[in-house]
């Protein structure tokens, strides 16, 4: 295989060595599903980027499947997909997209700080503004251009925050059950996780937010492998710091620290309206319900919309293959 100078190589840094040791330790666990072990291999082709005092882990799929089967000589670097997850997930959520596009496109999936296999500092500004800055650093580090922005949950505000600042980088957008504008209401179950004292005990002590998501975010029951994957990076109180901080950072009024950032993103949406947009929506979402879909349609009337009746908030778990077919048609990728 010839050397490609456009690719970011994994260097034998202490951080890289630390990750390899972590991966080996995890993959040595007999109870770990094979699919999950293979997914961890994908971080080897990405890395860990210092984004100002913390290291962001990211998948950078460019050569096909993790086990080396059916590889093409070179994935298309002129049409990268940037996939941004929300709370309480990590890159694992986007494995259907990575599997579907890894042979034709570069697929970049960061774990936000505090999530997945990124660092989980306990004293860190887990704000919308900081998450946007982190993703922007990653995009610049990899030199991504003509980006297809794929966003879910908190990834919507973060991704459209990037698009508002750097619209020239974004070629088109794929939206999954998310928002980039203020929420009118908040479900009681989420509001309780913001309550002083109780919220921290529930979210970080009992893992209630993630376990609640496992029970409520899909229509079809999750497989044992999927459940294990979502749970893997969040094994204890310290690991769940960002899950709690994300909940606390939902801006519901002008006094909130992230309100101004969100309103700036919302105000910038009209300048993105001319870019092609695909909306894939799980109809049975207890948070991002059809009122959010209606708002996306109002703001982006030219968007192509696919509403999946038998899908919940984690629609990639319920109807991943169908979503990827819609994405391939939208992007002009031969199935």
C-alpha positions as semicolon CSV with decimal commas, in nm:
position;residue;x (nm);y (nm);z (nm)
1;X;0,000;0,000;0,000
2;X;0,150;0,332;-0,104
3;X;0,192;0,610;0,146
4;X;-0,083;0,873;0,129
5;X;0,036;1,206;0,274
6;X;-0,323;1,326;0,317
7;X;-0,388;1,069;0,588
8;X;-0,331;1,142;0,953
9;X;-0,107;0,868;1,087
10;X;-0,132;0,719;1,434
11;X;0,193;0,809;1,605
12;X;0,361;0,606;1,878
13;X;0,287;0,874;2,136
14;X;0,228;0,795;2,503
15;X;-0,143;0,860;2,444
16;X;-0,151;0,614;2,154
17;X;0,033;0,351;2,357
18;X;-0,207;0,409;2,646
19;X;-0,504;0,354;2,415
20;X;-0,359;0,035;2,269
21;X;-0,309;-0,101;2,618
22;X;-0,666;-0,006;2,710
23;X;-0,799;-0,178;2,397
24;X;-0,601;-0,493;2,464
25;X;-0,727;-0,503;2,822
26;X;-1,089;-0,462;2,715
27;X;-1,063;-0,712;2,431
28;X;-0,919;-0,971;2,666
29;X;-1,249;-0,982;2,853
30;X;-1,423;-1,303;2,754
31;X;-1,771;-1,158;2,802
32;X;-1,710;-0,874;2,554
33;X;-1,907;-0,925;2,232
34;X;-1,706;-0,981;1,913
35;X;-1,880;-0,687;1,742
36;X;-1,770;-0,459;2,022
37;X;-1,412;-0,588;2,015
38;X;-1,400;-0,514;1,642
39;X;-1,544;-0,168;1,693
40;X;-1,268;-0,081;1,938
41;X;-1,016;-0,155;1,662
42;X;-1,153;0,140;1,467
43;X;-0,995;0,384;1,712
44;X;-0,653;0,264;1,597
45;X;-0,702;0,446;1,266
46;X;-0,824;0,758;1,443
47;X;-0,648;0,863;1,755
48;X;-0,673;1,101;2,049
49;X;-0,648;1,474;1,987
50;X;-0,560;1,720;2,263
51;X;-0,834;1,981;2,259
52;X;-0,705;2,198;2,538
53;X;-0,632;1,997;2,848
54;X;-0,825;1,684;2,751
55;X;-0,787;1,424;2,479
56;X;-1,069;1,357;2,236
57;X;-1,085;1,003;2,097
58;X;-1,220;0,959;1,748
59;X;-1,287;0,696;1,485
60;X;-1,148;0,783;1,141
61;X;-1,269;0,505;0,914
62;X;-1,104;0,524;0,574
63;X;-1,012;0,173;0,468
64;X;-1,329;-0,029;0,506
65;X;-1,433;-0,281;0,767
66;X;-1,245;-0,318;1,093
67;X;-1,153;-0,682;1,026
68;X;-0,992;-0,596;0,691
69;X;-1,247;-0,774;0,472
70;X;-1,351;-0,627;0,138
71;X;-1,133;-0,319;0,151
72;X;-1,117;-0,071;-0,133
73;X;-0,778;0,081;-0,218
74;X;-0,876;0,420;-0,081
75;X;-1,193;0,568;0,062
76;X;-1,311;0,896;-0,085
77;X;-1,153;1,183;0,107
78;X;-1,339;1,449;-0,089
79;X;-1,670;1,355;0,075
80;X;-1,613;1,294;0,447
81;X;-1,895;1,218;0,687
82;X;-1,867;1,383;1,029
83;X;-2,097;1,203;1,273
84;X;-2,174;1,371;1,606
85;X;-2,344;1,175;1,882
86;X;-2,543;1,302;2,178
87;X;-2,608;1,201;2,537
88;X;-2,567;0,934;2,675
89;X;-2,407;0,763;2,375
90;X;-2,067;0,753;2,203
91;X;-1,929;0,656;1,859
92;X;-2,089;0,311;1,897
93;X;-2,423;0,468;1,795
94;X;-2,298;0,534;1,442
95;X;-2,162;0,189;1,362
96;X;-2,437;0,126;1,097
97;X;-2,329;0,445;0,917
98;X;-1,962;0,353;0,945
99;X;-2,025;0,004;0,810
100;X;-2,238;0,136;0,523
101;X;-2,002;0,415;0,412
102;X;-1,657;0,301;0,522
103;X;-1,577;0,163;0,177
104;X;-1,678;0,478;-0,012
105;X;-1,628;0,773;0,223
106;X;-1,411;0,886;0,508
107;X;-1,621;0,855;0,824
108;X;-1,510;1,056;1,128
109;X;-1,685;0,996;1,461
110;X;-1,550;1,174;1,769
111;X;-1,640;1,092;2,126
112;X;-1,717;1,422;2,296
113;X;-1,499;1,492;2,598
114;X;-1,633;1,289;2,889
115;X;-1,791;1,035;2,652
116;X;-1,686;0,704;2,503
117;X;-1,309;0,667;2,515
118;X;-1,222;1,036;2,534
119;X;-1,079;1,170;2,858
120;X;-1,331;1,219;3,138
121;X;-1,196;1,511;3,343
122;X;-1,398;1,583;3,655
123;X;-1,332;1,957;3,656
124;X;-1,401;2,067;3,298
125;X;-1,629;2,322;3,127
126;X;-1,880;2,079;2,981
127;X;-2,065;2,349;2,788
128;X;-2,215;2,365;2,441
129;X;-1,958;2,629;2,348
130;X;-1,667;2,407;2,449
131;X;-1,800;2,103;2,266
132;X;-1,832;2,309;1,946
133;X;-1,475;2,433;1,985
134;X;-1,352;2,078;2,033
135;X;-1,517;1,952;1,715
136;X;-1,386;2,252;1,523
137;X;-1,032;2,166;1,636
138;X;-1,076;1,810;1,519
139;X;-1,206;1,920;1,179
140;X;-0,909;2,152;1,133
141;X;-0,667;1,884;1,256
142;X;-0,793;1,638;0,994
143;X;-0,831;1,903;0,724
144;X;-1,192;1,807;0,654
145;X;-1,374;1,992;0,376
146;X;-1,699;1,937;0,185
147;X;-1,830;1,771;0,499
148;X;-2,156;1,580;0,523
149;X;-2,263;1,666;0,876
150;X;-2,457;1,384;1,047
151;X;-2,605;1,478;1,384
152;X;-2,811;1,315;1,658
153;X;-2,940;1,443;1,993
154;X;-2,683;1,689;2,141
155;X;-2,486;1,645;1,819
156;X;-2,743;1,872;1,653
157;X;-2,661;2,180;1,857
158;X;-2,289;2,101;1,849
159;X;-2,281;2,027;1,476
160;X;-2,491;2,322;1,372
161;X;-2,279;2,534;1,602
162;X;-1,983;2,434;1,387
163;X;-2,183;2,493;1,068
164;X;-2,287;2,840;1,187
165;X;-1,923;2,937;1,242
166;X;-1,772;2,761;0,942
167;X;-2,049;2,724;0,681
168;X;-1,792;2,692;0,402
169;X;-1,686;2,353;0,543
170;X;-2,033;2,199;0,523
171;X;-2,154;2,049;0,196
172;X;-2,477;1,887;0,316
173;X;-2,649;1,779;0,635
174;X;-2,816;1,466;0,772
175;X;-3,038;1,516;1,075
176;X;-3,150;1,242;1,316
177;X;-3,390;1,321;1,605
178;X;-3,224;1,634;1,738
179;X;-3,259;2,009;1,769
180;X;-3,047;2,317;1,704
181;X;-3,297;2,555;1,857
182;X;-3,451;2,604;2,200
183;X;-3,665;2,327;2,348
184;X;-4,014;2,445;2,450
185;X;-4,048;2,185;2,726
186;X;-3,846;1,914;2,898
187;X;-3,972;1,566;2,993
188;X;-4,009;1,523;3,369
189;X;-3,771;1,227;3,371
190;X;-3,493;1,448;3,233
191;X;-3,582;1,742;3,455
192;X;-3,546;1,520;3,762
193;X;-3,191;1,434;3,656
194;X;-3,107;1,805;3,685
195;X;-3,233;1,831;4,043
196;X;-2,963;1,926;4,298
197;X;-2,813;1,626;4,478
198;X;-3,074;1,381;4,350
199;X;-2,964;1,427;3,989
200;X;-2,600;1,341;4,055
201;X;-2,691;1,036;4,263
202;X;-2,935;0,911;4,001
203;X;-2,722;0,980;3,693
204;X;-2,372;0,914;3,821
205;X;-2,441;0,679;4,109
206;X;-2,714;0,453;3,969
207;X;-2,656;0,520;3,596
208;X;-3,027;0,597;3,573
209;X;-3,005;0,825;3,268
210;X;-2,824;0,571;3,052
211;X;-3,025;0,274;3,177
212;X;-3,344;0,472;3,117
213;X;-3,227;0,542;2,762
214;X;-3,158;0,174;2,704
215;X;-3,517;0,100;2,801
216;X;-3,692;0,389;2,624
217;X;-3,490;0,501;2,320
218;X;-3,576;0,214;2,085
219;X;-3,897;0,045;1,975
220;X;-3,739;-0,297;1,929
221;X;-3,551;-0,442;2,226
222;X;-3,177;-0,387;2,204
223;X;-2,959;-0,690;2,148
224;X;-2,729;-0,795;2,429
225;X;-2,433;-0,678;2,218
226;X;-2,584;-0,332;2,164
227;X;-2,663;-0,290;2,533
228;X;-2,313;-0,396;2,630
229;X;-2,168;-0,146;2,384
230;X;-2,364;0,152;2,513
231;X;-2,278;0,064;2,873
232;X;-1,909;-0,013;2,824
233;X;-1,751;0,334;2,865
234;X;-1,973;0,436;3,158
235;X;-1,889;0,190;3,432
236;X;-1,866;0,411;3,740
237;X;-1,931;0,751;3,899
238;X;-1,632;0,920;3,734
239;X;-1,708;0,774;3,393
240;X;-2,058;0,929;3,397
241;X;-1,952;1,288;3,457
242;X;-2,041;1,408;3,106
243;X;-2,377;1,233;3,108
244;X;-2,473;1,446;3,407
245;X;-2,310;1,762;3,273
246;X;-2,491;1,733;2,940
247;X;-2,823;1,712;3,124
248;X;-2,731;2,015;3,332
249;X;-2,628;2,208;3,021
250;X;-2,967;2,194;2,848
251;X;-3,053;2,565;2,819
252;X;-3,417;2,629;2,910
253;X;-3,401;3,004;2,966
254;X;-3,202;3,323;2,931
255;X;-3,023;3,280;3,265
256;X;-2,859;2,954;3,155
257;X;-2,490;2,969;3,059
258;X;-2,548;2,801;2,721
259;X;-2,862;2,995;2,625
260;X;-2,675;3,263;2,432
261;X;-2,472;3,006;2,238
262;X;-2,786;2,815;2,141
263;X;-2,969;3,130;2,033
264;X;-2,671;3,232;1,817
265;X;-2,687;2,892;1,648
266;X;-3,060;2,927;1,598
267;X;-3,016;3,274;1,447
268;X;-2,759;3,137;1,200
269;X;-2,978;2,856;1,065
270;X;-3,123;3,063;0,776
271;X;-2,781;3,095;0,614
272;X;-2,762;2,716;0,598
273;X;-3,107;2,673;0,440
274;X;-2,970;2,649;0,085
275;X;-2,756;2,345;0,167
276;X;-2,905;2,002;0,094
277;X;-3,055;1,838;0,401
278;X;-3,183;1,489;0,472
279;X;-3,398;1,436;0,781
280;X;-3,437;1,078;0,909
281;X;-3,676;1,076;1,204
282;X;-3,783;0,814;1,453
283;X;-4,153;0,878;1,507
284;X;-4,170;0,721;1,855
285;X;-3,928;0,950;2,038
286;X;-4,035;1,056;2,385
287;X;-3,805;1,364;2,379
288;X;-3,759;1,482;2,020
289;X;-4,116;1,422;1,910
290;X;-4,294;1,533;1,593
291;X;-4,310;1,895;1,709
292;X;-3,931;1,909;1,663
293;X;-3,964;1,750;1,320
294;X;-4,222;2,015;1,228
295;X;-3,981;2,288;1,335
296;X;-3,703;2,143;1,120
297;X;-3,943;2,132;0,825
298;X;-4,045;2,492;0,884
299;X;-3,686;2,611;0,892
300;X;-3,566;2,388;0,606
301;X;-3,868;2,347;0,375
302;X;-3,658;2,196;0,095
303;X;-3,529;1,914;0,317
304;X;-3,586;1,553;0,215
305;X;-3,773;1,387;0,502
306;X;-3,806;1,020;0,595
307;X;-4,022;0,951;0,900
308;X;-3,990;0,598;1,038
309;X;-4,301;0,486;1,226
310;X;-4,132;0,191;1,397
311;X;-3,831;0,378;1,531
312;X;-3,756;0,564;1,851
313;X;-3,491;0,815;1,954
314;X;-3,204;0,580;1,867
315;X;-3,342;0,519;1,519
316;X;-3,011;0,377;1,397
317;X;-3,073;0,086;1,634
318;X;-3,430;0,033;1,514
319;X;-3,399;0,098;1,140
320;X;-3,028;0,139;1,071
321;X;-3,027;-0,035;0,728
322;X;-3,325;0,166;0,605
323;X;-3,168;0,492;0,721
324;X;-2,842;0,408;0,544
325;X;-3,026;0,336;0,218
326;X;-3,189;0,680;0,242
327;X;-2,848;0,833;0,310
328;X;-2,688;0,658;0,012
329;X;-2,962;0,782;-0,219
330;X;-2,926;1,133;-0,078
331;X;-2,547;1,133;-0,114
332;X;-2,543;0,961;-0,451
333;X;-2,342;0,666;-0,322
334;X;-2,391;0,340;-0,509
335;X;-2,529;0,080;-0,266
